[in-house]
Amino acid sequence: MPQKTVQDRAKVKQQRIVDAALTLLRTEGPAGITLRAVAAEAGVPASSVAYYYPTLVELIQEAFATYLRALAATIESAAEAAISDPQDFRTMAAVLAAQVTSRDGAALLPLLETYLAVAREPTLYPDAARQLAEIPLSVDRFLAAHGFRDSEDLAHAIISLIEGYALRRALVGGSAGADRASLQQALEFLFAGNLAKDD
């Protein structure tokens, strides 16, 4: 088995730093991302954090970008795995709702923190806006490929539902099962309404 190169080890260490920042983002919000806190969470010297990310803004940007890329991929893969026949929209809605609600409520907090952080720190806007735009685009590509009309509008509506779910869980908590059922029902209405336009 080949040994890891210096470059490989550096990538692993850098990813640990980003993962640590994401953990702090979920539990503490952007304010919890400090040099010492990230270093402690990642199990690396503070100098390593500063080496890869000279400013905390750069680290927060990378943490947001990593999270948003993963969220876009999760939603797209859930849609792809849902059903090959878009007419069976109930199955597609059930799979998407289950995917979104399968984690604890804190898992979607970084999505909300992204919006809040961008509002507070304008320098985060360009990168965050680009990453946020990718989420509905990935869903739009799937919907268009499977014959849905008005796929762009439908994709934005789906993402808005997910964001609303995240906000509700963050503010009032509640039962994951009940949230899953209500989210699934809302998705079914969206899909059914879109398919009705083809008739």
Protein Blocks (a to p, Z undefined) as FASTA:
>chain_A
ZZddfklmmmmmmmmmmmmmmmmmmmnojmlmcfklmmmmnopafklmmmmmmbfklmmm
mmmmmmmmmmmmmmmmmmmmmpmclklmmlmmmmmmmmmmmpcfklmmmmmmmmmmmmmm
mmlmmmmmmmmmmmmmmmmmmmmmnopahklmmmmmmmmmmmmmmmmmmmngpafklmmm
mmmmmmmmmmmmmmmmmZZ
